[in-house]
Amino acid sequence: MTDSARTRPGRRRLTPEARREQLLDCALTVFAERGLGRAGHGSIAEAAGVSVPTVFHYFPTREALVDAVLERVEAFFLRLADDIYAEDGPLHERLVAHGHAFLEAARTHPAYIRVWLDWSTAIREHVWPRYLDFQERLVELVGAAIDQGRTRGEVSTRIVSASTARLFVGNAHMAAVMMFAPESELDLQEHVRHAVRTLLSGP
């Protein structure tokens, strides 16, 4: 045995939990690059530097792989919203903070935005019902904040919470599209502020 062979460190063996997280990290990146309809076990294995059977061990079917990626994306955006609305403060400020946090997430975690955008147009039997459920959970969070704002007298009683919340959540899609257009960060932040002012102005 040569000196280099004796001193070369061995490859660190990951725990099953750590390996699954590593594969999910790679899957998120690959799905962001190739889309929900194209990425599969082989491309994940290549990105992670493991065998294809290893990926199948953790995600036995393509459906299981897609579900795991979408679960992570869903949790990311719900946690972001939960953190914003858990804080007390004026409704206008919290909605703007949510919009700005979304823009910041696009800068720091662009793969989540790309997968979410793809998911939002994937009207297929397996993933579409889950997207609608995810969107409803976001709408409920925003709607509850608007209800609270109405109780405090911050917005007109004519504001319909559910409809306004849907428009706010839907506006995130336009903001996400703008993120991949040649718009400055200042323009995007003003887009958020203007959208919130418009939505809260009432009919």
Backbone hydrogen bonds, N-H to C=O, Kabsch-Sander energy under -0.5 kcal/mol:
donor,donor_aa,acceptor,acceptor_aa,energy
6,R,2,T,-2.0
7,T,3,D,-1.9
8,R,4,S,-1.5
14,L,12,R,-0.5
19,R,15,T,-2.9
20,R,16,P,-2.4
21,E,17,E,-2.0
22,Q,18,A,-2.3
23,L,19,R,-2.6
24,L,20,R,-2.2
25,D,21,E,-2.4
26,C,22,Q,-2.2
27,A,23,L,-2.7
28,L,24,L,-2.7
29,T,25,D,-1.8
30,V,26,C,-2.6
31,F,27,A,-3.1
32,A,28,L,-2.0
33,E,29,T,-1.6
34,R,30,V,-3.0
35,G,31,F,-2.4
38,R,35,G,-1.1
39,A,35,G,-1.9
44,I,40,G,-1.9
45,A,41,H,-2.7
46,E,42,G,-2.2
47,A,43,S,-2.0
48,A,44,I,-2.3
49,G,45,A,-1.4
50,V,45,A,-2.1
55,V,51,S,-1.2
56,F,52,V,-2.1
57,H,53,P,-1.9
58,Y,54,T,-1.2
59,F,55,V,-2.4
65,L,61,T,-1.8
66,V,62,R,-2.7
67,D,63,E,-2.6
68,A,64,A,-2.0
69,V,65,L,-1.9
70,L,66,V,-2.7
71,E,67,D,-2.5
72,R,68,A,-1.6
73,V,69,V,-2.2
74,E,70,L,-3.0
75,A,71,E,-2.3
76,F,72,R,-2.1
77,F,73,V,-2.0
78,L,74,E,-2.3
79,R,75,A,-2.3
80,L,76,F,-1.8
81,A,77,F,-2.1
82,D,78,L,-2.9
83,D,79,R,-2.5
84,I,80,L,-1.5
85,Y,81,A,-2.5
86,A,82,D,-1.5
87,E,83,D,-0.5
87,E,84,I,-1.0
94,R,90,P,-2.1
95,L,91,L,-2.6
96,V,92,H,-2.3
97,A,93,E,-2.6
98,H,94,R,-2.3
99,G,95,L,-2.3
100,H,96,V,-2.8
101,A,97,A,-2.5
102,F,98,H,-2.0
103,L,99,G,-1.9
104,E,100,H,-2.4
105,A,101,A,-2.4
106,A,102,F,-1.7
107,R,103,L,-1.3
108,T,104,E,-2.5
109,H,105,A,-3.3
112,Y,109,H,-1.2
113,I,109,H,-1.0
114,R,110,P,-2.4
115,V,111,A,-2.4
116,W,112,Y,-2.4
117,L,113,I,-2.6
118,D,114,R,-2.1
119,W,115,V,-2.8
120,S,116,W,-2.2
121,T,118,D,-1.2
122,A,119,W,-1.2
123,I,121,T,-1.7
124,R,122,A,-2.4
128,W,124,R,-2.4
131,Y,127,V,-1.8
132,L,128,W,-2.4
133,D,129,P,-2.0
134,F,130,R,-2.3
135,Q,131,Y,-2.8
136,E,132,L,-2.1
137,R,133,D,-1.8
138,L,134,F,-1.7
139,V,135,Q,-2.6
140,E,136,E,-2.4
141,L,137,R,-1.7
142,V,138,L,-2.4
143,G,139,V,-3.2
144,A,140,E,-2.3
145,A,141,L,-1.5
146,I,142,V,-2.2
147,D,143,G,-2.5
148,Q,144,A,-2.0
149,G,145,A,-2.2
150,R,146,I,-2.4
151,T,147,D,-2.2
152,R,148,Q,-1.7
153,G,150,R,-1.4
154,E,149,G,-3.0
155,V,149,G,-0.6
159,I,156,S,-1.5
161,S,159,I,-0.7
164,T,160,V,-2.7
165,A,161,S,-2.8
166,R,162,A,-2.1
167,L,163,S,-2.1
168,F,164,T,-2.2
169,V,165,A,-2.7
170,G,166,R,-2.8
171,N,167,L,-2.0
172,A,168,F,-0.8
172,A,169,V,-0.9
173,H,169,V,-0.6
173,H,170,G,-1.1
174,M,170,G,-0.9
175,A,171,N,-2.3
176,A,172,A,-2.5
177,V,173,H,-2.2
178,M,174,M,-2.4
179,M,175,A,-1.4
180,F,176,A,-0.7
180,F,177,V,-1.1
181,A,178,M,-1.7
183,E,178,M,-0.5
183,E,181,A,-2.9
188,L,184,S,-1.8
189,Q,185,E,-2.3
190,E,186,L,-2.3
191,H,187,D,-2.1
192,V,188,L,-1.8
193,R,189,Q,-2.1
194,H,190,E,-2.9
195,A,191,H,-2.3
196,V,192,V,-2.4
197,R,193,R,-2.3
198,T,194,H,-2.5
199,L,195,A,-2.6
200,L,196,V,-2.1
201,S,197,R,-0.7
201,S,198,T,-0.7
202,G,199,L,-0.6
